[in-house]
């Protein structure tokens, strides 16, 4: 009952937010439309829009729950195990808004983005249905449109962003890192591909010293849309070693009206910050509100 009430409230909130974006979220937008890269697509500043996928996973199963989070920094390693269930709920919120338009030859745009992901042990009465992990991810994003033909498609944008990610936890479970992320966007027919290598910024009190060895040094996002179906994958990798990284596969499908289902399979390291050096396979089912 608690979960259904939460899902209903969450759905109402998202429906209210989506009104702020004049293009319906359930229309598969092009990459150019999502970032307003063409002159006739620009709609000004301070309009709230979806950013990364927004979804609620009612049931997520893990092959290997992280009951004893560890870090290479001993101050951030747990000493007493938790009693987490293999089954939990998960949801993600993500929004962006343009704050400056027409920078550098009247083409570049500056955006701010915010993503929040929650893992909720809602089925675990032994720990009072507590949230296992919350991740907060604010970003400052610069996008510059380009139009370069390549293999039947076109590179549509280049840019960079400052990214902070943290879980707001207390010792020993606190995790955070800062990155400069470069990005290149490519669009071809129903395909959208983005490449995002990054540089991690040094931290004086490093809570997760070897995070790039596990999560990686970059990310590739591949999305394919067909009518109201969408497939997308998120792949991370260290590039300089075989071990590490992750792959996430997603399928979004119509159910009825604007309601769409969401299936997600994850394998590897770093599904959340607390799990940055913990490998697991997870599978979840839920509903989707907005996609790439």
Backbone as a ProteinNet text record, in pm:
[ID]
protein_1_A
[PRIMARY]
XXXXXXXXXXXXXXXXXXXXXXXXXXXXXXXXXXXXXXXXXXXXXXXXXXXXXXXXXXXXXXXXXXXXXXXXXXXXXXXXXXXXXXXXXXXXXXXXXXXXXXXXXXXXXXXXXXXXXXXXXXXXXXXXXXXXXXXXXXXXXXXXXXXXXXXXXXXXXXXXXXXXXXXXXXXXXXXXXXXXXXXXXXXXXXXXXXXXXXXXXXXXXXXXXXXXXXXXXXXXXXXXXXXXXXXXXXXXXXXXXXXXXXXXXXXXXXXXXXXXXXXXXXXXXXXXXXXXXXXXXXXXXXXXXXXX
[TERTIARY]
82.6	0	86.8	192.8	283.2	340.3	381.8	442.6	343.2	218.6	119.4	84.5	74.4	48.2	162.6	285.5	403.1	407.6	375.7	375.9	270.9	152.6	46.9	89.8	147.6	192.5	301.9	393.3	504.5	453.5	355.4	297.2	229.7	156.8	88.7	188.5	298.6	402.2	461.6	493.4	555.9	461.5	334.7	238.6	228.6	237.8	235	359.4	474.6	598.7	604.9	552.4	561	483.8	380.5	303	393.3	501.4	591.4	664.7	667	734.7	629.5	629.2	519.7	521.6	635.5	638	608.4	506.5	471.6	588.7	607.1	717	700.2	577.6	555.6	573	610.3	656.1	807	857.8	1001.9	1068.8	1124.6	1188.1	1322.7	1365.1	1499.9	1597.7	1723.7	1827.8	1828.2	1811	1809.2	1694	1576.9	1462.3	1486	1544.9	1565.6	1658.9	1753.8	1850.5	1833.7	1727.3	1695.6	1815.8	1870	1993.3	1970.4	1851.8	1821.6	1757.6	1776.6	1726.7	1574.6	1502.3	1356.4	1304.7	1396	1355.9	1375.4	1437	1468.9	1343.4	1332	1212.9	1247.2	1367.9	1403.6	1456.7	1474.4	1537.8	1435.3	1482.2	1407.5	1273.4	1277.7	1164	1206.1	1130.2	1165.6	1131.1	1230.6	1213.1	1276	1233.4	1298.2	1439.9	1526.8	1667.2	1702.7	1744.7	1769	1636.2	1633.5	1507.3	1446.7	1314.4	1238.1	1152.1	1167.9	1097.3	1078	986.8	967.3	974.3	1066.8	1079.7	1018.4	903.4	832.4	904.1	974.4	1046.5	1180.2	1287.8	1423.1	1492.1	1539.6	1605.9	1756.1	1835.2	1981	2036.2	2133.7	2199.6	2293.5	2335.4	2439.8	2426.7	2330.7	2314.8	2442.3	2469.6	2592.4	2567.6	2575.9	2545.3	2658.2	2778.7	2893	2974.8	2929.3	2999.3	3143.1	3233.9	3375.7	3433.5	3546.5	3620.7	3769.3	3849.9	3995	4044.6	3964.1	3991.1	3925.3	4003.7	3945	3844.6	3854	3757.2	3616.5	3607.3	3477.8	3438.4	3483.9	3447.6	3360.7	3246.3	3155.4	3214.4	3186.8	3236.1	3124.1	3001.1	2886.9	2795	2764.8	2682.4	2537.6	2476.5	2333.6	2255.2	2126.2	2039.5	1946.8	2005.8	1927.2	1862.3	1740.5	1672.2	1724.9	1709.6	1743.5	1643.3	1524.4	1418.3	1395.3	1394.1	1367.8	1300.8	1260.7	1206.5	1313.7	1294.7	1393.4	1319.8	1362.4	1306	1410.2	1388.4	1480.2	1401	1440.4	1389.3	1502.1	1471.9	1577.7	1517.2	1565.8	1515.4	1630.7	1603.8	1702.7	1630.7	1706	1653.1	1767.2	1737.1	1837.3	1844.8	1966.5	1982.7	2044.4	2117.3	2172	2157.5	2114.2	2093.1	2170.1	2230.9	2297.7	2437.8	2512.2	2650.6	2741.9	2846.5	2947.3	2883.8	2885.1	2829.8	2680.4	2612.8	2467.7	2420.5	2506.2	2469.3	2473.8	2569	2586.3	2484	2451.3	2355.2	2413.8	2377.6	2419	2296	2305.4	2195.5	2238.9	2141.7	2167.2	2076.6	2130.2	2053.9	2060.3	1959.5	1958.9	1893.8	1963.9	1913.5	1921.4	1816.8	1816.1	1766.1	1843	1809.3	1795.7	1693.6	1667.2	1648.7	1710	1690.5	1626.9	1508.3	1422.5	1392.8	1433	1405.3	1261.9	1168.4	1029.4	968.1	1023	969.5	1040.4	1132.3	1215	1166.2	1078.6	1024.3	1128.8	1233.4	1335.2	1416.9	1422.3	1494.5	1398.4	1271.7	1167.2	1148.8	1165.7	1144.5	1229.7	1352.8	1440.1	1488.8	1527.2	1597.3	1740.9	1781.6	1918.4	2020.4	1983.9	2080	2006.3	2053.9	2006.6	2127.1	2117.1	2224.4	2174.6	2252.2	2218.1	2320.8	2273.9	2365.6	2330.4	2379.3	2362.7	2470.5	2436.2	2529.1	2515.2	2625.2	2628.7	2675.2	2592	2610.4	2621.4	2725.6	2737.6	2723.4	2629.5	2604.7	2628.4	2699.1	2721.2	2681	2587.2	2539.6	2642.1	2651.4	2731.9	2645.4	2693.8	2618	2717.4	2771.7	2878.2	2829	2825.9	2782.7	2883.9	2830.3	2917.8	2837	2872.7	2814.7	2661.6	2604.7	2460.4	2387.5	2453.1	2392.8	2470	2448.7	2516.2	2554.4	2675	2710.1	2635.7	2563	2473.6	2519.6	2605.3	2649.4	2780.9	2854.4	2972.5	2957.5	3034.3	3026.3	3095	3070.4	3128.7	3038	3060.5	2978.9	3061	3021.4	3072.5	2967.8	3010.6	2918.7	2963	2870.7	2893.4	2794.6	2843.6	2755.7	2790.6	2689.9	2712.1	2589	2607.2	2492.9	2446.8	2512.5	2469.2	2476.3	2555.7	2563	2659.2	2646.7	2738.7	2847.4	2953.5	3057.3	2996.1	3036.9	3138.4	3079.9	2952.8	2884.3	2880	2949.7	2951.1	3032.3	2978.7	3048	3022.2	3125.9	3107.9	3225.3	3203.2	3311.8	3266.8	3365.7	3341.5	3411.5	3346.6	3402.9	3382.6	3474.5	3453	3422.4	3304	3259.8	3250.4	3314.2	3304.1	3198	3126.3	3022.8	3012.3	2974.4	2957.1	2827.9	2735.3	2605	2590.4	2540.7	2525.6	2382.6	2327.6	2189.3	2180.9	2114.3	2095.8	1961.8	1870.4	1738.6	1675.3	1648.2	1587	1690.4	1817.2	1924.6	1979.2	2010.5	2082.1	2199	2318.7	2438.8	2512.5	2545.7	2625.8	2749.5	2863.1	2990.8	3028.1	3065.3	3092.9	3216.4	3337.2	3456.3	3466.7	3529.6	3540.1	3675.7	3702.3	3821.7	3774.4	3821	3783.5	3868.9	3806	3877.3	3924.3	4043.6	4101.3	4018.2	4017.5	3943.4	4038.9	4043.2	4137.5	4106.4	3978.9	3938.9	3863.9	3939.3	3882.5	3805.8	3676.3	3591.1	3589.4	3629	3625.4	3743.8	3867.1	3988.6	3997.5	3950.7	3967.5	3837.3	3753	3621.6	3630.4	3728.7	3738.7	3786.1	3855.8	3894.2	3772.6	3666.9	3547.3	3437.3	3398.2	3291.7	3343.8	3466.6	3525.7	3561.1	3609.1	3651.3	3561.7	3449.5	3360.8	3237.1	3145	3013.6	2968.2	2902	2838.9	2690.4	2606.1	2461	2411.3	2335.8	2278.8	2128.5	2049.6	1903.6	1844.3	1743.8	1672.9	1523	1452.9	1308.7	1233.7	1123.8	1034.7	891.7	821.5	686.6	689.5	617.8	615.4	701.8	787.1	883.2	1020.3	1096.2	1232.3	1324.5	1441.4	1548.3	1665.5	1724	1845	1940.2	2067.7	2171.6	2267.1	2323	2423	2543.3	2656	2776.1	2887.8	2949.9	3067	3186.3	3308.3	3427.7	3550.8	3650.5	3773.6	3863.7	3846.1	3925.3	4065.8	4131.8	4271.1	4286	4177.2	4181.1	4053.7	4060.2	3944	3841.1	3887.9	3795.4	3733.8	3608.4	3541.5	3435.6	3364	3259	3126.1	3030.7	2895.9	2820.2	2711.6	2618.2	2476.8	2396.9	2256.5	2171.5	2077.2	1987.9	1846	1777.3	1642.9	1548.1	1426.4	1320.4	1196.8	1147.2	1027.6	918.2	801.5	697	560.7	468.8	336.2	250.9	171.2	74.9	-66.5	-102	-232.8	-227.3	-274.8	-271.9	-128.9	-109.7	23.6	106	50	122.3	216.4	343.3	442.6	521.4	546.7	625.4	773.9	852.5	997.2	1063.6	1145.6	1225.2	1372.4	1447.7	1588.3	1674.5	1783	1882	2016.9	2081.8	2212.3	2310.8	2435.6	2541.9	2672.3	2739.9	2868.7	2881.2	2966	2996.6	2924.2	2890.2	2849.3	2707.2	2613.1	2473.4	2435.2	2491.9	2482.5	2622.2	2637	2768.4	2818.7	2731.2	2775.2	2821.5	2776.2	2811.8	2922.1	2999.8	3094.6	3194.3	3234.6	3331	3268	3137.4	3061.6	2992	3020.7	2963.9	2836.1	2736.7	2610.4	2534.8	2438.8	2343.8	2206.8	2137	2004.5	1904.7	1779.5	1671.5	1550.8	1488.7	1374.6	1263.2	1140.5	1022.2	945.2	897.3	821.1	754.5	742.1	678.9	772.6	758.1	843.3	760.3	820.6	753.6	822.2	952.2	1026.2	1154.5	1202.4	1320.8	1420	1523.9	1624	1559.5
-120	0	126	124.9	240.7	268.3	161.6	178.4	234.8	184.9	232.9	379.2	420.6	561.2	648.1	601.6	676.9	688.2	577.5	580.4	677.6	677.8	769.9	914.2	946.6	1083.2	1124	1031.3	1058.3	1084.1	1003.4	1020.6	1156.3	1197.9	1327.7	1441.5	1431.1	1533.8	1542.4	1428.9	1428.8	1481.4	1444.5	1495.4	1646.9	1702.3	1848.2	1910.5	1845.9	1902.2	1895.6	1785.8	1768.6	1875.6	1932.6	2040.2	2157.4	2175.3	2286.4	2271.9	2151	2127.4	2110.6	2199.1	2201	2082.7	2015.5	1895.9	1776.6	1694.7	1584.3	1489.7	1443.5	1353.8	1218.3	1183.4	1051.9	1049.5	1162.1	1164.8	1148.1	1054.4	1032.7	1149.4	1239.8	1357.8	1321.4	1401.1	1387	1447.8	1416.3	1474.1	1626.1	1675.1	1819.9	1886.6	1824.2	1881	1885.6	1780.8	1775.3	1885.7	1923.2	2026	2156.2	2166.3	2289.5	2339.1	2248.9	2278.8	2360.2	2350.1	2426.7	2559.8	2660.6	2795.1	2797.5	2714.4	2714.7	2629.3	2565.5	2483.4	2555.6	2669.9	2739.8	2799.2	2779.3	2825.2	2912.1	2965.2	3057.1	2987.6	3067.4	3019.4	2991.6	2917.4	2889.2	2819.8	2721.8	2631.8	2494.3	2440.4	2312.6	2198	2111.8	1998.6	1874.5	1759.4	1636.2	1631.4	1560.1	1550.6	1404.1	1333.1	1189.9	1116.5	985.9	913	930.6	941.8	951.4	825.8	752	624.4	586.1	493.2	428.9	278.5	213.3	68.2	10.1	-53.1	-104.5	-222.4	-300.1	-416.7	-429.3	-422	-438.7	-549.2	-650.3	-764.5	-755.1	-784.9	-784	-922.7	-964	-1093	-1089.5	-968.6	-957.7	-825.2	-812	-686.2	-648.4	-518.1	-468.1	-444.2	-549.5	-540.3	-480.1	-477.2	-424	-333.3	-210.4	-120.3	-93.9	-102.5	-84.8	25.7	81.4	182.2	156.4	202.5	193	285	383.4	468.5	402.7	353.5	277.9	357.3	490.1	570.6	559.1	512.6	504.5	360.1	268.2	127.3	85.8	25.8	-19	-139.8	-149.6	-261.8	-354	-305.8	-387.8	-407.9	-533.4	-559.6	-516.9	-476.8	-446.8	-572.2	-565.7	-678.1	-636.2	-614.7	-569.9	-688	-665.7	-764.2	-758.3	-867.7	-867.5	-786.7	-768.1	-697	-560	-456.2	-320.4	-241.6	-119.7	-28	74.4	136.3	232.6	337.7	463.9	564.3	670.9	739.5	845.3	965.2	1084.1	1212.7	1285.4	1355.4	1427.7	1541.7	1663.9	1781.9	1871.7	1954.3	2052.2	2179.8	2289.8	2415.4	2496.7	2568.5	2653	2786.2	2829.3	2954.3	3065	3030	3128.2	3073.8	3157.7	3115.8	3207.4	3147.5	3226.6	3271	3188.9	3220.8	3183.2	3260.8	3232.2	3220.3	3329.5	3338.5	3304.4	3334.5	3319.8	3174.8	3078.1	2937.6	2854.6	2880.6	2797.1	2826.2	2723.8	2737.2	2680.5	2743.2	2695.9	2645.4	2522.9	2457.7	2420.7	2405.2	2338.1	2215.3	2107.1	1983.5	1928.4	1852.1	1787.9	1650.8	1549.6	1412.9	1356.6	1289.5	1224.5	1081.4	990.2	848.2	792	709.9	654.9	504.1	433.6	289.6	268.3	208.8	206.4	61.5	24.1	-109.9	-115.9	-85.7	-71.4	-203.9	-316	-446.9	-506.8	-432	-482.6	-425	-497.7	-448.1	-451.9	-532.9	-546	-418.4	-334	-206.5	-89	-113.6	-9.5	51.4	-30.4	13.3	135.9	136.4	253.6	267.5	390.6	413.3	363.4	277.3	224.3	325	395.4	486	595.1	719.3	833.5	896.7	921.7	987.2	1119.2	1225.2	1360.1	1402.7	1456.1	1484.6	1616.3	1729.4	1856.8	1872.1	1942.2	1960.4	2100.3	2152.1	2273.8	2231.5	2254.3	2193.1	2300.4	2291.9	2380.6	2297.3	2335.9	2266.5	2362.9	2314.1	2394.9	2311.9	2361.3	2282.1	2274.8	2158.8	2138.8	2061.2	2046.3	1973.6	1908	1794.1	1726.3	1589.3	1565.9	1436.9	1328.3	1210	1096.4	967.6	881.6	748.4	751.1	837.3	840.8	927.3	961.7	1048.2	1177.7	1246.4	1373.5	1389.3	1439.5	1488.1	1619.4	1628.4	1741.4	1838.8	1796	1889.3	1843.6	1941.3	1916.2	2002.6	1969.9	2051.4	1987.2	2045	1993.6	2030.7	1963.3	1991.7	1970.5	2040.9	2012.9	1929.4	1816.7	1721.2	1691.5	1707.8	1666.4	1556.1	1450.9	1342.6	1302.5	1291.8	1253.1	1181	1113.2	1042.4	1103	1208.6	1276	1190.6	1082.4	990.7	1036.4	975.6	998.4	891.4	915.9	814.5	684.4	569.1	549.4	537.6	573.5	548	667.5	775.2	892	863.3	905.2	890	1015.4	1062.1	1176.3	1185.1	1252.2	1284.6	1395.5	1464	1572.3	1539.6	1575.4	1545.2	1661.1	1671.4	1748.5	1646.6	1657	1559.8	1628.3	1570.2	1618	1533.9	1594	1515.3	1547.8	1446.3	1454.4	1381.3	1449.5	1391.4	1360.2	1239.7	1192.1	1143.1	1172.8	1135.9	1076.9	962.6	899	826.7	874.5	814.4	804.1	682.7	665	644.7	658.5	633.6	764	761.3	870.5	808.9	859.7	809.6	927.9	918.6	1022.5	959.8	1024.2	982.5	1081.9	1031.3	1119.3	1073.1	1102.9	1079	1185.7	1150.6	1249	1246.4	1355.5	1369.4	1388.8	1303.5	1318.9	1427.5	1514.7	1619.8	1568	1610.4	1563.6	1608	1525.9	1552.5	1538.8	1638.8	1635.8	1522.5	1494	1383.4	1283.3	1193.3	1105.6	990.3	988.8	885.4	758	768.6	654.6	665.9	640.2	670.7	604.5	482.9	410	400	499.7	491.8	479.4	544.4	534.7	396.8	322.5	185.6	94.9	129.1	45.4	99.2	224.8	282	314.4	366.8	393.6	539.2	566.5	700.4	760.4	698.3	751.9	667.1	719.7	657.1	671.2	568.1	571.3	542.4	630.7	610.2	585.5	479.3	445.9	427.7	502.7	494.3	472.9	385.9	359.2	366.8	442.3	460	408	338.1	293.3	310.1	403.8	439.7	472.8	399	430.2	333.3	262.5	174.3	241.7	219.5	271.4	172.3	153.3	74.2	168.6	162.5	241.7	169.3	192.1	130	237.5	213.2	301.3	214.2	242.8	160.9	247.7	204	272.9	178.2	236.3	151	232.2	167.5	239.7	270.3	200.2	218.5	160.4	170.4	127.3	-10.2	-82.2	-216	-290.5	-423.8	-503.3	-505.7	-518	-527.3	-391.4	-392.4	-268	-228.8	-122.7	-72.9	-141.6	-107.9	-162.9	-149.2	-223.9	-208.7	-211.3	-118	-110.7	-113.2	-206.8	-220.5	-187.1	-105.9	-60.3	-79.3	-119.5	-129.1	-59.1	39	114.2	80.7	42.7	-9.4	46	62	116.3	14	63.5	-21.2	22	145.8	199.7	350.8	417.8	563.5	614.1	704.1	758.1	673	562.4	476.7	384.8	386.7	303	222.9	98.4	12	31	-13	3.6	-120.5	-187.5	-301.1	-261.9	-294	-253	-368.3	-394.4	-494.7	-426.3	-448.8	-387.2	-496.4	-482.5	-573.9	-496.3	-508.9	-443.5	-368.4	-264.9	-184.8	-50.2	2.1	141.1	172.7	83.2	120.8	241.3	249.4	368.2	400.7	517.1	555.8	461.5	419.8	331.1	196.5	164.5	38.5	56.5	163.9	194.3	81.7	9.3	-100.2	-236.3	-242.6	-364.9	-411.9	-534.8	-587.7	-665.9	-644	-715.2	-714.2	-802.6	-804.2	-771.6	-677	-639.4	-639	-662.8	-655.5	-591	-496.7	-426.7	-405.3	-394.4	-364.9	-250.5	-159.2	-46.8	30.1	160.9	248	363.3	413.3	521	646.4	761.7	890.4	976.3	960.7	1035.6	960.4	971.7	897.4	990.6	932.2	1012.7	1084.6
0	0	0	81.3	85.8	-51.9	-121.2	-252.9	-353.2	-352.3	-448.6	-424.8	-298.2	-267.2	-317.2	-295.8	-339.6	-490.8	-560.4	-706.3	-759.3	-696.6	-740.7	-721.5	-607.1	-579.3	-675.9	-700.9	-791.2	-932.6	-976.1	-1109.2	-1122.5	-1019.6	-1024	-1036	-962.7	-968.8	-1107.6	-1166.8	-1297.9	-1405	-1396.5	-1494.8	-1488.8	-1368.8	-1354.2	-1414.4	-1396.2	-1446.6	-1598.8	-1656.1	-1799.6	-1874.2	-1810.9	-1872.8	-1909.2	-1834.3	-1860	-1991.6	-2046.3	-2172.9	-2281.1	-2379	-2475.5	-2571.3	-2586.4	-2669.1	-2579.7	-2608.8	-2520.5	-2499.8	-2375.4	-2344.6	-2411.6	-2450.6	-2505.6	-2656.5	-2714.3	-2851.4	-2849.5	-2930	-2931.9	-3003.7	-2928.3	-2985.7	-3046.5	-3141.1	-3192.9	-3092.2	-3111.9	-3027	-3039.6	-3162.1	-3184.6	-3110.9	-3111.5	-3040.6	-2890.3	-2836.4	-2691.2	-2643.1	-2726.7	-2686.6	-2764.2	-2844.6	-2917.5	-2997.5	-3078.5	-3150.3	-3277.2	-3336.4	-3456.8	-3418.2	-3503.1	-3471	-3455.2	-3532.8	-3522.9	-3406.7	-3332.4	-3217.6	-3084.7	-3087.3	-2962.9	-2899.6	-2768.8	-2697.4	-2577.5	-2576.1	-2469.3	-2345.1	-2241.7	-2119.1	-2008.5	-1909	-1785.3	-1810.5	-1900.5	-1920.3	-1869.2	-1776.3	-1715.7	-1809.8	-1837	-1927.5	-1866.9	-1915.9	-1872.3	-1929.2	-1861	-1900.6	-1926.1	-1824.6	-1836.3	-1815.2	-1839	-1821.5	-1682.2	-1679.2	-1554.7	-1545.3	-1437.5	-1426.8	-1280.6	-1259.2	-1129.3	-1151.9	-1085.1	-1091.3	-964.7	-979.1	-861.5	-798.6	-880.3	-828.6	-900.4	-824.1	-877.6	-797.4	-868.7	-805.8	-827.1	-724.1	-732.8	-704.3	-783.2	-761.3	-641.9	-601	-499.4	-424.1	-331.9	-257.8	-182.9	-180.3	-117.2	31.9	110	253	336.1	282.1	356.9	264.7	239.1	146.8	190.7	93.2	119.9	32.1	78.8	3	21.2	-74.3	-59.2	51.7	88.6	204.3	326	422.1	534.8	616.8	615.7	690.6	633.1	509	441.5	410.7	494	480.8	599	569.1	674.6	747.5	875.5	956.5	1002.3	997.8	1037.5	917.3	884.6	765.6	784.3	673.5	670.3	630.9	645.1	609.3	495.7	379	265	193.8	145.9	62.7	-80	-150.4	-292.5	-373.6	-320.8	-392	-329.7	-413	-366.6	-477.9	-449.2	-549.5	-586.2	-700.9	-750.4	-831.7	-820.9	-910.6	-941.3	-1051.9	-1095.4	-1145.4	-1099.8	-1146.6	-1218.7	-1324.8	-1395.1	-1477	-1451.7	-1521.2	-1564.3	-1664.4	-1708.9	-1747.9	-1749.6	-1800.5	-1859.2	-1964.4	-2028.6	-1954.4	-1920.2	-1846.1	-1931.3	-2035.9	-2129.5	-2270.6	-2361.8	-2499.9	-2594.4	-2697.6	-2799.8	-2763.7	-2691.3	-2657.2	-2774.3	-2795.4	-2897.5	-3036.1	-3107.8	-3242.9	-3245.6	-3136.2	-3126.7	-3142.9	-3103	-3121.7	-2993.9	-2905.9	-2787.8	-2679.4	-2602.2	-2492.4	-2363.8	-2253.1	-2121.2	-2046.6	-1998.3	-1927.7	-1786.4	-1698.5	-1572.2	-1567.2	-1512.8	-1503.1	-1362.2	-1326.4	-1194.9	-1206.9	-1156.2	-1156.8	-1015.8	-974	-842.7	-858.6	-802.2	-810.5	-670.2	-648.7	-515.9	-523.8	-427.9	-410.7	-273.9	-276.6	-158.1	-119.3	0.4	53.1	108.4	22	64.3	109	63.8	101.4	223	281	390.6	523.5	592.3	719.6	830.6	814.4	919.2	938	835.8	848.3	829.5	862.3	858.5	719.9	616.9	477.9	443.4	485.5	468.9	324.6	288.4	162.7	178.1	87.9	92.7	40.7	-66.1	-129.1	-204.9	-190.7	-267.4	-335.4	-464.8	-539.2	-596	-575.4	-621	-724.9	-838.1	-948.4	-1018.8	-968	-1039.3	-1147	-1255.5	-1366.8	-1426.6	-1476	-1556.6	-1695.1	-1797	-1928.7	-2036.3	-2118.4	-2234.4	-2360.8	-2446.6	-2573.4	-2689	-2790.4	-2910.3	-3031.9	-3113.9	-3227.7	-3340.3	-3401.5	-3521.9	-3620.8	-3741.2	-3843.6	-3938.6	-3894.3	-3967.9	-4013.1	-4143.3	-4195.6	-4161.4	-4124.1	-4094.3	-4103.1	-4198.6	-4212	-4211.8	-4292.3	-4307.4	-4207.5	-4099.2	-3998.4	-3985.7	-3873.9	-3851.9	-3705.4	-3683.6	-3550.8	-3529.7	-3418.1	-3396.9	-3289.5	-3197.5	-3093.2	-3032.7	-2981.6	-2899.5	-2774.5	-2672.7	-2552	-2434.5	-2318.8	-2196	-2079.7	-1967.1	-1849.2	-1723	-1617.9	-1484	-1412.8	-1358.4	-1296.7	-1154.3	-1060.1	-921	-888.4	-825.1	-783.4	-641.3	-556.8	-417.4	-365.9	-251.7	-193.1	-61.3	-15.6	106	230.6	224.7	337.9	445.8	560.6	672	671.5	748	761.9	813.9	760.9	657.3	516.1	499.3	372.3	277.7	310.3	223	96.6	-17.4	-145.4	-229.1	-301.1	-391.1	-486.4	-599.3	-691.7	-785	-844.6	-939.4	-1070.2	-1181	-1313	-1410.1	-1504.5	-1626.5	-1735.4	-1793.4	-1893.2	-2029.5	-2128.9	-2266.5	-2338.1	-2430.2	-2496.1	-2644.5	-2719.5	-2863.8	-2897.3	-2964.8	-2995.3	-3143.1	-3172.1	-3310.2	-3330.5	-3447	-3476.9	-3617.1	-3626.2	-3756.8	-3758.1	-3841.4	-3852.1	-3712.9	-3664.6	-3532.6	-3422.1	-3454.2	-3358.4	-3300.8	-3172.2	-3105.5	-3029.7	-3054.4	-2986.5	-2925.4	-2798.9	-2734.2	-2672.2	-2693.7	-2635.7	-2527.2	-2408.1	-2295.5	-2218.1	-2266.3	-2183.8	-2076	-1962.6	-1855.3	-1787.9	-1717.1	-1633.7	-1491	-1401.9	-1261.9	-1197.6	-1119.5	-1048.2	-912.9	-872.5	-746.7	-627.5	-524.2	-401.1	-283.9	-196.7	-84.2	12.9	34.7	121.7	35.4	-26.8	-128.5	-64.4	-85.4	-27.2	-110.2	-235.7	-328.4	-424.7	-375.6	-452	-589.6	-604.3	-730	-809.5	-795.8	-859.7	-1011.4	-1074.4	-1220.3	-1264.9	-1177.2	-1211.2	-1224	-1152	-1149.9	-1240.8	-1220.2	-1303.8	-1442.9	-1450.9	-1580	-1602	-1724.1	-1763.9	-1871.7	-1896.2	-1998.7	-2015.3	-2095.5	-2111.2	-2255.5	-2305.1	-2436.8	-2418.3	-2468.9	-2465.2	-2607.2	-2624.9	-2755.2	-2738.7	-2814.9	-2805.3	-2944.2	-2950.1	-3075.3	-3048.9	-3129.9	-3112	-3233.4	-3206.8	-3313.2	-3265.1	-3328.2	-3285.6	-3136.1	-3052.1	-2909.1	-2828.7	-2896.8	-2831	-2832.6	-2727.6	-2725.4	-2655.3	-2716.6	-2657.4	-2632.7	-2515.5	-2494	-2400.1	-2423.8	-2342.4	-2292.8	-2174.7	-2115.1	-2080.5	-2142.1	-2124.4	-2068.2	-1959.3	-1904.6	-1908.1	-1915.2	-1919.7	-1881.4	-1816.7	-1780.6	-1899.8	-2013.4	-2135.9	-2125.6	-2008.6	-1997.4	-1932.7	-1912.4	-1852.8	-1891.7	-1886.3	-1922.2	-1810.9	-1686.7	-1574.8	-1545.1	-1505	-1468.8	-1569.5	-1535.7	-1622.5	-1598.2	-1683	-1667.9	-1798.5	-1807.2	-1918.4	-1862.2	-1907.4	-1867.6	-1994.4	-2000.9	-2115.3	-2072	-2151.5	-2117	-2234.9	-2203.4	-2303.6	-2248.2	-2323.3	-2285.5	-2386.2	-2336.1	-2423.2	-2381.7	-2477.7	-2445	-2370.9	-2276.5	-2205.6	-2242.1	-2205.7	-2239.9	-2231	-2334.5	-2334.5	-2319.5	-2223.4	-2197.8	-2101.8	-2055	-1961.2	-2037.5	-1997.8	-2064	-1960.8	-1994.6	-1908.3	-1931	-1834.2	-1840.6	-1781.7	-1861.5	-1815.6	-1822.2	-1717	-1710	-1659.5	-1731.5	-1692.5	-1676.8	-1563.3	-1535.3	-1496.1	-1545.7	-1503.7	-1494.1	-1379.8	-1365	-1234.1	-1237.6	-1119.3	-1125.5	-1007.6	-998.2	-1037	-1010.1	-1034.9	-949.9	-828.3	-743.9	-693.4	-630.6	-579.5	-470.9	-380.5	-273	-329.1	-449.4	-514.9	-619	-609.7	-717.9	-741.6	-636.4	-650.7	-622	-637.5	-607.4	-734.1	-773.6	-898.2	-869.5	-954.2	-938.8	-1071.1	-1079.7	-1190.3	-1133.3	-1194.4	-1144.6	-1259.6	-1224	-1322.3	-1256.2	-1326.4	-1269.2	-1369.4	-1317.4	-1398	-1334.2	-1417.2	-1364.2	-1475	-1455.3	-1553.8	-1587.4	-1709.5	-1760	-1782.3	-1751.6	-1770.6	-1877.1	-1894.4	-1996.3	-2025.9	-2150.9	-2193	-2260.3	-2320.1	-2388.5	-2505.4
[MASK]
++++++++++++++++++++++++++++++++++++++++++++++++++++++++++++++++++++++++++++++++++++++++++++++++++++++++++++++++++++++++++++++++++++++++++++++++++++++++++++++++++++++++++++++++++++++++++++++++++++++++++++++++++++++++++++++++++++++++++++++++++++++++++++++++++++++++++++++++++++++++++++++++++++

